[in-house]
Amino acid sequence: MYTILHNSRCGKSREAMKVLEESGKDFEVREYLKEVLTKEELKDILTKLGLKPIDIVRTNEEEWKLNFKGKELSEDEVLNAMIEFPKLIQRPIVIDEKSGVVGRPKELVEDFIK
């Protein structure tokens, strides 16, 4: 079973959702702006992605620029920033039990669910 971290206001996220819907595969939707991820969930997702916290931060978001840009942050501090401001989390992210992918572009999702 797949899980998509989804933001319905994001075109790329909607594209990834469409890929999943058209695949006929089972998946669940986690609207992470409404149901904020825990630190443990974020760590698990990062392990599946093989990435560090800063790798999935949307550094162009206003919240990042105002609060964190130019600061030396530990991985734990970056995780806390994503929990406080979930909008900072890159999207879409599609995961399964073992691995995952940041779905930009949507072809990465297509390849991942094959």
N, C-alpha and C positions, 0 to 999 in steps of 0.2 A: 504494500500500500504506500502510496506517495502522499506527501503533505506539501502544500504550497503556502508559503508566507506571502499573503496577498494584500494589496492595497487597491481597492476598486477604482480609485481616482487616477491610478497610474496606467498609462497606455501599454507599457511593456508588461506590466503585471497582468493586464487583461489579455494580452496576446498569449502569454504563457498559460493562462487559465483555459483559453480556447484550445491550445495544443493538447492539454490534458483532457478536456471534454471530448475532443474529436478522436482521441486515442482509444477511448472505450475502457481505459484502465481505471481501477479504483483509486480515488484520491480524496483527501479531506482538505478543507480550506481553513487556514488560520489567519483571521484578519487581525494581524499583530498590532494594529493601531488601536483596536478596541479591546483585544485580549493580550495585554502586554506580556512579553516573554520574560521568564525568570532568568536569573544569572546562569543557573544550571542548564536550562534549555538552550540558551545562547552558546554556552560552552560546548554542549553536545552537537549543536548545528555546526559550529566552527570546526570541531573534530571531523565531522562528516565531510565538510567542505575542504579540509586540509588548509585552512586559512587562519590568519591572526585576526583579532578583533578589528584593528584599523583597516584591514582589507575589505571589510563590508560596511564601512562608514561612508555615508553620503556627505563628503566634506564640503560640498557646495551649498548645503542647507544653511539657512540663516542661523539656526540654533547652534550649529557647529562653529560658524564664523564668529558669532557673538561670545560664545562661552569657552571654546576650546582651541581655536586656531592659534598656532604658534606656540602652544604649551607642550612641554614634554610630559606625556601621560603614560602611565603604566598600562599594561593590558587590562588590569582590573578596573582602572579608572575609565578606560574606553568602554568596557562592558557596562559600567555604571551609567555612563553618558547615554548609551543606547537604551538602557532601561528607563532612565528619566525622560529621554526624548526618543521614543520609538521611531519617529519619522526619520531618524538618522540611519536606520538599518536599510541597507541596499535591498532592492526588490526587483523582480521576484526571486525568491529562493525556493527551490524544489528539492526535497530530501526524501529518502526512503530509509529503511532500517540501518543501512550501512554507509551510505554516501550521499552526496548532494551536489547541486550546481547553482550558481547564480545565473539566472535565466536571461542574461543580456548578451547577445541577442537571443530570440526565441529558438533559434536552431540549436542552441546548447541544451534546451529542454527537450527538443525532439530527439537529439542524440542520446540524452540521458535516459529517456524512458523506453528506448528500443529494446 
